[in-house]
Amino acid sequence: MRYLHKAPAVKNDHAPLLILLHGFGSNEQDLFGLAPHLPAGYRILSVQAPVALGQGAYAWYKLDMSTGKTVYDKKEAEQARLQLLRFIDSAKVKYAATQVHLLGFSQGAIMSYSVALTQPQKVNSITALSGRILEEVAVQVKPSPKLMQLQVFIGHGKNDQVLPLHYGQEAKAVCTRAQVKLTYQEYSMAHEINQQELADIVKWLNVQLRK
């Protein structure tokens, strides 16, 4: 998988990985714009999703909105989950990282949930922004020793018209049921990342660095 790379500010042969996962119709450049604002102790990898939509737009899996209701390709979503797991494994070896953290927006947040809630031993934390948990993932979730160690930050806009707030609240309920270490925040914003959310993310990620 293609990705952009930002090394940690201070040389660290085992720096924790912070893997950025963009949303539907975007690309690896999008969240990489946040990199200068994120804690400098991480090695940041901003990944390009595998499905090309054309004109520099990519997705983790395709969406069909022709009927007015969004339908997603479940097979493609599962392929993307497995591909992302393989990428995490290879990146962890390549960079000799002792920790892996995911930060995803929208469809990238969905992928973060899909990886972490099914394979919690692969990641230390996820920052899930303006996303949701797919039904086939939610039904698999139950407390386990590894899930109970997973750190999760959920941020969602109260005025989100793309993935309305109830998706964030449902994700909170699933994560609470799984007994993860959860931080949940709602913001006065639409389908976006605002300055307050970014400040909260940076603070939270700094705490993860010290663990």
C-alpha positions in Angstrom: 0.0 0.0 0.0 1.2 3.5 -0.8 1.8 5.9 2.0 3.5 9.2 3.1 6.0 9.1 5.9 7.0 11.6 8.6 9.8 10.4 10.9 9.7 11.2 14.6 11.4 14.5 15.6 13.9 12.8 17.8 15.6 9.7 16.5 14.0 6.6 18.0 14.6 3.2 16.4 11.4 1.8 18.0 9.1 4.9 17.7 5.4 4.1 17.9 3.6 4.1 14.6 0.6 6.4 14.0 -1.2 5.3 10.9 -3.5 7.8 9.3 -6.5 6.4 7.3 -8.4 8.9 5.1 -12.1 8.9 4.2 -14.0 7.9 1.1 -13.0 9.8 -2.1 -9.9 11.3 -0.6 -6.2 10.2 -0.6 -3.1 9.9 1.5 -2.4 13.6 1.3 -5.5 14.6 3.2 -4.8 13.6 6.8 -1.1 14.0 6.2 -1.8 17.8 6.5 -2.4 17.1 10.2 1.0 15.6 10.7 2.8 18.9 11.7 0.2 19.3 14.5 0.4 15.7 15.9 2.8 14.7 18.6 6.4 14.6 17.3 7.2 11.3 19.1 5.2 9.2 16.6 6.4 7.9 13.2 3.5 8.9 11.0 2.4 6.9 8.0 -0.5 8.3 6.0 -1.9 5.4 3.9 -3.6 5.5 0.5 -6.8 3.4 0.4 -6.7 0.5 -2.2 -9.8 1.3 -4.4 -9.2 3.9 -7.1 -12.3 6.0 -7.8 -10.5 8.3 -10.4 -8.9 11.7 -10.4 -6.9 11.2 -7.3 -9.8 9.9 -5.2 -9.6 6.6 -3.3 -11.7 4.5 -1.0 -11.3 1.5 1.3 -14.4 0.0 -0.3 -17.1 1.3 -2.8 -20.4 2.8 -1.8 -23.6 2.7 -3.8 -25.9 5.7 -3.2 -28.0 5.4 -6.3 -31.2 4.4 -4.4 -30.9 7.2 -1.9 -29.7 4.8 0.8 -26.0 4.1 1.1 -25.1 0.4 0.4 -21.5 -0.7 0.9 -19.6 -3.6 -0.7 -19.2 -6.0 2.2 -16.7 -8.3 0.4 -14.6 -5.3 -0.5 -14.8 -4.0 3.1 -13.5 -7.3 4.4 -10.7 -7.4 1.8 -9.7 -3.9 2.9 -9.7 -5.0 6.6 -7.4 -7.9 5.8 -5.1 -5.8 3.6 -4.8 -3.2 6.3 -3.9 -5.9 8.8 -1.2 -7.1 6.5 0.1 -3.5 6.1 0.2 -3.1 9.9 2.2 -6.3 10.3 4.7 -5.3 7.6 5.1 -1.7 8.8 5.6 -2.8 12.4 8.5 -5.1 11.2 9.9 -2.5 8.8 10.1 0.2 11.3 10.8 -2.0 14.4 7.8 -0.4 16.1 6.7 -1.6 19.5 3.3 0.1 19.3 0.7 0.8 16.6 -1.9 3.5 16.8 -4.6 4.2 14.1 -6.2 7.5 13.4 -9.1 7.4 10.9 -11.6 9.9 9.5 -15.0 8.8 8.2 -14.5 5.6 6.2 -10.9 5.6 7.6 -12.5 5.6 11.1 -14.7 2.7 10.0 -11.6 0.8 9.0 -10.0 1.6 12.4 -12.9 0.1 14.2 -13.0 -3.0 11.8 -9.3 -3.7 12.5 -9.1 -2.9 16.2 -12.4 -4.5 17.4 -11.7 -7.8 15.5 -7.9 -8.0 16.1 -7.2 -5.9 19.2 -3.8 -7.5 19.7 -2.6 -5.7 16.5 -3.0 -2.1 17.8 -2.6 -0.1 21.0 -5.2 2.6 20.2 -7.5 4.0 17.7 -8.7 7.6 17.1 -12.0 7.2 15.3 -13.4 10.5 13.9 -16.8 10.9 12.3 -17.2 7.2 11.6 -19.3 4.2 12.5 -19.0 0.5 13.2 -20.1 -1.9 10.5 -22.9 -4.3 11.5 -20.8 -7.4 10.8 -18.1 -6.1 13.1 -20.4 -5.0 15.9 -22.0 -8.4 16.2 -18.5 -10.0 16.8 -17.6 -7.6 19.7 -17.5 -8.9 23.2 -15.2 -8.2 26.1 -11.8 -9.9 26.0 -8.5 -9.2 27.8 -7.0 -7.6 24.7 -10.1 -5.5 23.9 -10.2 -4.3 27.5 -6.7 -2.9 27.0 -7.5 -1.1 23.8 -7.5 2.7 24.0 -10.3 4.4 21.9 -11.0 8.0 21.2 -14.3 8.7 19.4 -15.0 12.2 18.1 -18.2 13.1 16.2 -19.9 16.3 15.0 -23.3 17.0 16.4 -24.3 18.5 13.0 -22.8 15.7 10.8 -25.1 15.2 7.8 -22.8 12.5 6.1 -22.6 10.1 9.1 -25.1 11.5 11.6 -24.3 11.7 15.3 -26.3 8.5 16.1 -23.5 6.5 14.4 -21.0 7.9 16.9 -23.3 7.2 19.8 -23.9 3.6 18.6 -20.1 3.2 18.3 -19.8 4.4 21.9 -22.3 1.8 23.0 -20.5 -1.0 21.2 -17.1 0.1 22.7 -18.7 0.4 26.2 -20.0 -3.1 25.9 -16.6 -4.3 24.8 -15.1 -2.6 27.9 -12.4 -0.8 26.0 -10.7 2.3 27.6 -12.9 4.9 26.0 -12.8 8.6 25.5 -15.9 10.0 23.8 -16.5 13.5 22.6 -19.1 15.4 20.6 -18.4 18.7 18.9 -20.4 21.5 17.4 -19.4 20.8 13.8 -20.4 19.0 10.7 -18.5 16.1 8.9 -15.1 17.6 9.6 -12.3 18.0 12.1 -12.3 21.3 14.0 -9.7 23.1 16.1 -11.2 21.9 19.4 -11.3 18.3 18.3 -7.7 18.5 17.0 -6.5 19.9 20.3 -8.3 17.1 22.2 -6.7 14.5 19.8 -3.2 15.9 20.3 -3.6 15.9 24.1 -5.0 12.3 24.0 -2.2 11.0 21.7 0.4 12.6 23.9 -1.0 10.6 26.8 -0.8 7.4 24.7 2.9 8.2 24.0 3.6 8.0 27.7 2.1 4.5 28.2 
